[in-house]
Amino acid sequence: MQIVTKKAIRYGIIILIFILLGLSYIAFHYFQGIPVLNYHQINNKDHNTLTLSSTEFEAQINYLYQEGYTGISPDQLADYLQSGKKLPPKPILITLDDGYKDNYQVAYPILQKYHFTATIFVITDFVNNYGKYLTWNQIREMSDNGVSFEAHTLSHISLPKASDEEIRNQLVKSKEAIEWRLGKKVDYLAYPGGEYDQRVIGLAKEAGYRAAFTVNFGRDRINSTLYTLNRIPIFGGQSHTFFRFWLRLNFTQTINALQNLKAYLLKEGNTSIAGLIYIP
């Protein structure tokens, strides 16, 4: 009886996956939402989850170029989400977190080559102070050539674990530092580690941010909450990531549903069945 039950559950999972694929196809064509890609380091030295090689990154940006995607700014995204302001064909927002030096040395030339802009969320206390992070001169050069720079706090602390006073300091001072250095308004925040709660959201509003980005997987639509905007994290590692990138970009809704299903199965103790679900 137990074997039959396990087989039935497995077949049920397979059928559900096919249903999700069908729903995803419908959603992709009729309720797309705007993709916001999330990168970190781009180099050929660090082989970890947050790092893509230059070859991997260029393959992905070239794909966006060949498929007719148009890079947009956070302002364009927010204007669309708030008031439905028209966006260019196949809009996509490319973001990089933390402000690593390789964003200037490696990612920036590739983005220029394919005529894409990007937004970099910088940890302002790390700028000019640590060898692997950007300098203000590099930031200023990129800013003068269309790259947006927004806040990622002063020192990348866990905001929900901090006091109100420390959160205010992290949010306000990082915002002011970029504005003072570049002479441009800073309206957007990326939560360090994607961590936030309602208290953090309230303080972000109080600090004058127009919107804030999480690392919650998904696309953003007109009914999206501006202070919990989704992104599509793009992971690196030991193997080439293009297929995973392609799946995440083109089947965002399906992967989101599969993540939720897997989390539910794990919560219910169905670890063997959850293990059958592949999350790219």
PLY file of the C-alpha trace (Angstrom):
ply
format ascii 1.0
element vertex 280
property float x
property float y
property float z
element edge 279
property int vertex1
property int vertex2
end_header
0.00 0.00 0.00
2.87 2.34 0.89
4.58 1.63 -2.48
1.37 2.39 -4.37
0.95 5.61 -2.45
4.52 6.72 -3.21
4.08 5.92 -6.91
0.78 7.80 -6.98
2.42 10.82 -5.37
5.29 10.72 -7.87
2.89 10.54 -10.81
0.88 13.35 -9.26
4.01 15.48 -8.99
4.90 14.82 -12.65
1.38 15.75 -13.78
1.51 18.89 -11.64
4.83 19.90 -13.20
3.33 19.60 -16.69
0.35 21.67 -15.57
2.72 24.30 -14.20
4.61 24.34 -17.50
1.37 24.96 -19.37
0.30 27.70 -16.99
3.75 29.22 -17.24
3.46 29.36 -21.02
0.17 31.23 -20.69
1.58 33.52 -18.03
4.71 34.22 -20.05
2.74 35.32 -23.08
-0.07 37.22 -21.36
1.13 38.26 -17.87
4.86 38.53 -18.31
5.96 41.18 -15.90
9.36 42.85 -16.13
12.50 40.77 -15.48
15.14 42.27 -13.18
18.37 40.28 -13.36
20.59 40.15 -10.28
24.35 39.58 -10.59
27.27 40.02 -8.19
30.88 39.32 -9.22
32.01 38.88 -12.83
35.53 37.48 -13.07
37.63 34.44 -13.96
39.24 33.96 -10.54
36.49 33.30 -7.99
34.56 30.09 -8.57
31.63 30.43 -6.24
27.87 30.81 -6.34
27.93 34.60 -6.64
30.53 34.75 -9.43
30.15 34.36 -13.18
33.10 34.13 -15.55
33.49 36.78 -18.23
32.57 34.15 -20.85
29.36 33.24 -19.04
28.35 36.85 -18.53
29.02 37.80 -22.15
27.05 34.80 -23.41
24.06 35.96 -21.38
24.29 39.61 -22.39
24.77 38.60 -26.03
21.62 36.48 -25.78
19.66 39.49 -24.51
21.04 41.55 -27.39
20.21 38.92 -30.02
16.69 38.47 -28.62
15.96 42.19 -28.82
15.84 43.05 -25.12
16.16 46.71 -24.14
17.92 47.75 -20.95
15.93 50.06 -18.69
16.65 52.09 -15.55
15.04 51.78 -12.11
13.18 55.03 -12.82
11.63 53.53 -15.95
10.59 50.43 -14.03
9.08 52.44 -11.18
7.23 54.76 -13.59
5.74 51.72 -15.31
4.74 50.02 -12.06
3.24 53.19 -10.57
1.48 54.73 -13.53
1.74 52.31 -16.43
4.16 54.55 -18.32
5.12 52.87 -21.57
8.36 50.89 -21.70
10.52 50.03 -24.74
10.15 46.60 -26.40
11.24 43.63 -24.27
12.41 45.71 -21.29
14.91 44.27 -18.82
16.67 45.78 -15.80
20.20 44.48 -15.18
21.44 44.90 -11.60
24.71 44.07 -9.85
24.99 44.03 -6.07
27.79 45.10 -3.72
29.97 47.10 -6.15
32.88 44.81 -6.94
35.84 46.16 -8.91
35.27 43.53 -11.60
31.96 45.23 -12.38
34.12 48.00 -13.86
36.94 45.85 -15.23
34.88 43.02 -16.76
31.11 43.62 -16.76
31.12 47.27 -17.84
33.01 46.72 -21.16
30.72 43.81 -22.02
27.61 45.86 -21.30
28.98 48.68 -23.47
29.78 46.26 -26.29
26.13 45.18 -26.48
24.67 48.63 -25.75
23.16 47.77 -22.36
22.99 49.89 -19.27
22.92 48.53 -15.73
22.30 49.49 -12.12
24.92 48.82 -9.44
23.93 48.79 -5.77
27.07 49.80 -3.85
28.14 49.26 -0.24
29.46 52.77 0.24
31.87 52.13 3.14
33.64 49.54 1.00
34.26 51.95 -1.89
37.93 53.06 -2.05
38.67 51.03 1.10
38.94 47.40 -0.02
40.86 46.09 -3.02
38.07 44.00 -4.51
35.57 46.87 -4.50
35.07 49.85 -6.80
36.71 53.24 -6.41
34.79 56.51 -6.63
36.68 57.36 -9.82
35.48 54.13 -11.44
31.96 54.76 -10.22
32.02 58.33 -11.53
33.22 57.17 -14.98
30.49 54.57 -15.27
27.86 56.98 -13.96
28.86 59.51 -16.64
28.28 56.78 -19.23
24.79 55.68 -18.28
25.27 53.22 -15.40
22.99 53.93 -12.43
24.35 53.75 -8.88
22.00 53.10 -6.00
22.30 52.19 -2.32
23.14 48.86 -0.69
23.71 50.41 2.78
26.97 51.54 4.39
28.34 48.14 5.43
25.94 45.39 4.32
24.49 44.61 7.75
21.39 42.50 8.36
18.81 45.26 8.57
16.04 43.33 10.41
18.51 42.57 13.24
19.55 46.21 13.68
18.04 48.96 15.81
15.95 51.71 14.25
18.80 54.16 14.77
21.34 51.92 13.02
18.97 51.20 10.13
18.39 54.92 9.62
22.13 55.52 9.66
22.78 52.75 7.12
20.01 53.89 4.77
20.43 57.65 4.98
24.22 57.91 5.04
24.76 55.53 2.10
22.19 57.43 0.08
23.83 60.77 0.92
27.33 59.48 0.11
26.41 58.49 -3.44
24.44 61.69 -4.01
27.35 63.81 -2.78
29.94 61.96 -4.85
27.93 61.84 -8.10
25.63 64.84 -7.81
22.67 62.62 -8.71
19.59 61.66 -6.72
19.53 58.16 -5.22
16.02 56.71 -5.01
16.52 52.95 -4.86
17.74 50.43 -2.31
18.72 46.77 -2.48
18.31 45.08 0.89
21.59 43.42 2.01
21.18 39.67 1.72
17.61 40.32 0.58
16.62 40.64 4.27
13.77 42.96 5.23
10.64 43.20 7.33
7.84 45.73 7.71
9.94 47.86 10.08
12.78 48.04 7.54
10.31 48.91 4.77
8.88 51.73 6.86
12.34 53.15 7.56
13.28 52.89 3.87
10.25 55.00 3.03
11.17 57.44 5.79
14.72 57.72 4.37
13.30 58.87 1.05
13.66 55.79 -1.13
11.14 55.42 -3.91
11.46 51.63 -4.12
13.54 48.72 -2.85
14.69 45.44 -4.35
14.74 42.01 -2.71
16.20 38.74 -3.92
12.74 37.18 -4.00
12.52 35.19 -7.22
10.03 36.54 -9.75
9.12 39.30 -12.16
7.56 42.67 -11.39
4.11 43.75 -12.52
1.95 46.84 -12.22
0.43 45.53 -8.97
3.85 44.79 -7.44
4.70 46.41 -4.11
7.45 48.95 -4.74
9.36 48.13 -1.55
9.49 44.37 -2.17
10.44 44.21 -5.83
11.39 40.80 -7.18
14.54 39.92 -9.05
15.94 36.91 -10.90
19.22 35.93 -9.23
21.77 34.58 -11.70
24.16 32.17 -10.03
27.62 31.05 -11.08
29.81 28.19 -9.89
31.98 25.53 -11.44
29.93 24.83 -14.57
28.62 27.03 -17.37
25.37 28.66 -16.35
23.76 29.64 -19.66
21.05 26.96 -19.61
20.09 27.85 -16.05
20.06 31.53 -17.02
17.82 30.77 -20.02
15.38 28.77 -17.90
15.25 31.41 -15.17
14.61 34.20 -17.65
12.07 32.41 -19.84
10.25 30.26 -17.28
10.31 32.52 -14.25
6.73 31.73 -13.24
7.21 27.97 -13.48
10.40 28.02 -11.43
8.72 30.21 -8.82
5.85 27.73 -8.57
8.26 24.78 -8.36
10.22 26.52 -5.59
7.01 26.97 -3.61
6.01 23.35 -4.22
9.41 22.05 -3.15
9.36 24.19 0.00
5.89 22.85 0.86
6.96 19.22 0.36
10.04 19.72 2.54
7.90 21.34 5.22
5.59 18.31 5.13
8.52 15.93 5.40
8.32 14.58 1.84
12.07 14.92 1.24
12.38 12.11 -1.33
9.68 13.62 -3.54
11.02 17.14 -3.06
14.38 15.83 -4.24
12.84 14.99 -7.62
12.09 18.66 -8.31
14.92 20.41 -10.12
15.33 24.12 -9.43
17.74 25.70 -11.94
0 1
1 2
2 3
3 4
4 5
5 6
6 7
7 8
8 9
9 10
10 11
11 12
12 13
13 14
14 15
15 16
16 17
17 18
18 19
19 20
20 21
21 22
22 23
23 24
24 25
25 26
26 27
27 28
28 29
29 30
30 31
31 32
32 33
33 34
34 35
35 36
36 37
37 38
38 39
39 40
40 41
41 42
42 43
43 44
44 45
45 46
46 47
47 48
48 49
49 50
50 51
51 52
52 53
53 54
54 55
55 56
56 57
57 58
58 59
59 60
60 61
61 62
62 63
63 64
64 65
65 66
66 67
67 68
68 69
69 70
70 71
71 72
72 73
73 74
74 75
75 76
76 77
77 78
78 79
79 80
80 81
81 82
82 83
83 84
84 85
85 86
86 87
87 88
88 89
89 90
90 91
91 92
92 93
93 94
94 95
95 96
96 97
97 98
98 99
99 100
100 101
101 102
102 103
103 104
104 105
105 106
106 107
107 108
108 109
109 110
110 111
111 112
112 113
113 114
114 115
115 116
116 117
117 118
118 119
119 120
120 121
121 122
122 123
123 124
124 125
125 126
126 127
127 128
128 129
129 130
130 131
131 132
132 133
133 134
134 135
135 136
136 137
137 138
138 139
139 140
140 141
141 142
142 143
143 144
144 145
145 146
146 147
147 148
148 149
149 150
150 151
151 152
152 153
153 154
154 155
155 156
156 157
157 158
158 159
159 160
160 161
161 162
162 163
163 164
164 165
165 166
166 167
167 168
168 169
169 170
170 171
171 172
172 173
173 174
174 175
175 176
176 177
177 178
178 179
179 180
180 181
181 182
182 183
183 184
184 185
185 186
186 187
187 188
188 189
189 190
190 191
191 192
192 193
193 194
194 195
195 196
196 197
197 198
198 199
199 200
200 201
201 202
202 203
203 204
204 205
205 206
206 207
207 208
208 209
209 210
210 211
211 212
212 213
213 214
214 215
215 216
216 217
217 218
218 219
219 220
220 221
221 222
222 223
223 224
224 225
225 226
226 227
227 228
228 229
229 230
230 231
231 232
232 233
233 234
234 235
235 236
236 237
237 238
238 239
239 240
240 241
241 242
242 243
243 244
244 245
245 246
246 247
247 248
248 249
249 250
250 251
251 252
252 253
253 254
254 255
255 256
256 257
257 258
258 259
259 260
260 261
261 262
262 263
263 264
264 265
265 266
266 267
267 268
268 269
269 270
270 271
271 272
272 273
273 274
274 275
275 276
276 277
277 278
278 279
